[in-house]
Amino acid sequence: MSMRRPGEGQKLTREGFDRIGPFHPYVVWAAILLFDLLVVLGILAALTMAGDRIEDRLWPGGTEWVTI
């Protein structure tokens, strides 16, 4: 059984990274970062909506800070 050396038979970028499908690794990392930010935004929106509903039940009326 022969061991392959790193980069042997592979297309590497100038920075030495393996390509991820047809995409440069930076593009994939940016897509993952965008997805993570969207997930965090969704979680924060859900917490805000839940907090607003709880606040409306505890103290009805008054000024609405969150209008959804």
C-alpha positions in Angstrom: 0.0 0.0 0.0 1.5 3.3 -1.1 1.0 6.5 0.7 0.1 9.6 -1.3 2.0 12.8 -0.6 0.0 15.9 0.1 -1.1 17.6 -3.1 -0.2 14.6 -5.3 -2.9 14.2 -7.9 -5.0 17.1 -6.4 -5.6 20.6 -7.6 -4.6 23.0 -4.9 -5.2 26.7 -4.7 -2.2 29.2 -4.6 -2.7 29.3 -0.8 -2.3 25.5 -0.6 -6.0 24.7 0.2 -7.9 21.8 -1.4 -10.7 23.0 -3.6 -14.3 22.2 -2.4 -16.1 21.0 -5.5 -15.7 23.7 -8.2 -15.5 26.4 -5.5 -12.5 28.1 -3.9 -12.4 27.5 -0.1 -13.0 31.2 0.7 -16.3 31.1 -1.2 -17.5 28.1 0.8 -16.3 29.6 4.1 -18.2 32.8 3.2 -21.4 30.8 2.4 -21.1 28.9 5.7 -20.5 32.2 7.6 -23.6 33.7 5.9 -25.7 30.6 6.8 -24.5 30.8 10.4 -25.4 34.5 10.6 -28.8 33.8 9.2 -29.3 31.1 11.9 -28.3 33.4 14.6 -30.6 36.1 13.2 -33.5 33.6 13.2 -32.8 32.6 16.8 -32.7 36.3 17.9 -35.9 37.1 16.0 -37.6 34.1 17.7 -36.4 35.2 21.1 -37.6 38.8 20.4 -41.0 37.6 19.3 -41.4 35.4 22.3 -40.2 38.1 24.7 -42.7 40.5 23.1 -45.6 38.1 23.5 -44.6 37.5 27.2 -44.3 41.2 27.8 -47.8 41.8 26.2 -49.4 39.3 28.5 -47.7 40.6 31.7 -48.1 44.3 31.0 -50.8 44.8 28.4 -51.1 48.2 26.7 -48.3 50.8 26.7 -45.9 51.7 24.0 -45.0 48.9 21.6 -41.3 48.6 21.0 -41.5 45.6 18.8 -44.1 45.7 16.0 -44.3 42.5 14.1 
